[in-house]
Amino acid sequence: MKKVFFALAVVAMFSFVACNGNAAAEDTTAAQETEMVQDAAEEIVDESAEAVEGMAEEAATEAQEVVAE
């Protein structure tokens, strides 16, 4: 019977160690500073809009050339 209780005590000890035994959470990592990327996103949108307008103008020019033939 002593062996059974000893085995249960050993299992309980390992389970407490595995679960960190205490309920207090410790935050040891510092928060990282982040950058705002709004300006970069706006630049990308502006460049994309210009590229789309350029492609639309090229397509319109090609369509006029095809119609003229």
C-alpha positions in Angstrom: 0.0 0.0 0.0 2.9 2.3 0.7 4.2 1.8 -2.9 0.8 2.9 -4.3 0.7 6.1 -2.2 4.3 6.8 -3.1 3.6 6.3 -6.8 0.5 8.6 -6.6 2.6 11.3 -4.8 5.3 11.1 -7.5 2.7 11.4 -10.3 1.1 14.4 -8.5 4.5 16.0 -8.1 5.2 15.7 -11.8 1.7 17.0 -12.7 2.2 20.1 -10.5 5.6 20.7 -12.1 4.2 20.3 -15.6 1.4 22.8 -14.9 3.7 25.3 -13.2 2.0 24.7 -9.9 1.0 28.4 -9.3 -1.8 30.4 -10.7 0.1 33.7 -11.1 1.0 34.4 -14.7 4.2 36.2 -15.2 4.7 38.4 -18.2 8.4 38.5 -18.8 8.4 39.7 -22.4 8.3 43.4 -23.3 5.9 44.6 -25.8 7.3 45.3 -29.3 7.0 48.7 -30.8 5.1 48.7 -34.1 5.2 51.1 -37.0 2.2 52.6 -38.7 2.2 51.5 -42.3 -0.7 53.7 -43.5 1.6 55.9 -45.6 3.2 53.0 -47.4 -0.2 51.5 -48.1 -1.5 54.8 -49.5 1.5 55.0 -51.8 0.9 51.5 -53.1 -2.8 52.2 -53.7 -1.8 55.4 -55.6 0.7 53.6 -57.7 -1.8 50.9 -58.5 -4.4 53.4 -59.5 -1.9 55.1 -61.8 -1.0 51.8 -63.4 -4.7 50.9 -64.0 -5.4 54.3 -65.6 -2.4 53.8 -67.9 -3.6 50.3 -68.9 -7.1 51.7 -69.6 -5.7 54.5 -71.8 -3.5 52.0 -73.7 -6.6 49.7 -74.2 -8.7 52.7 -75.4 -5.9 53.7 -77.8 -5.6 50.2 -79.2 -9.4 49.9 -79.6 -9.5 53.2 -81.6 -6.7 51.9 -83.9 -8.6 48.7 -84.5 -11.8 50.5 -85.3 -9.9 52.9 -87.6 -8.6 50.0 -89.7 
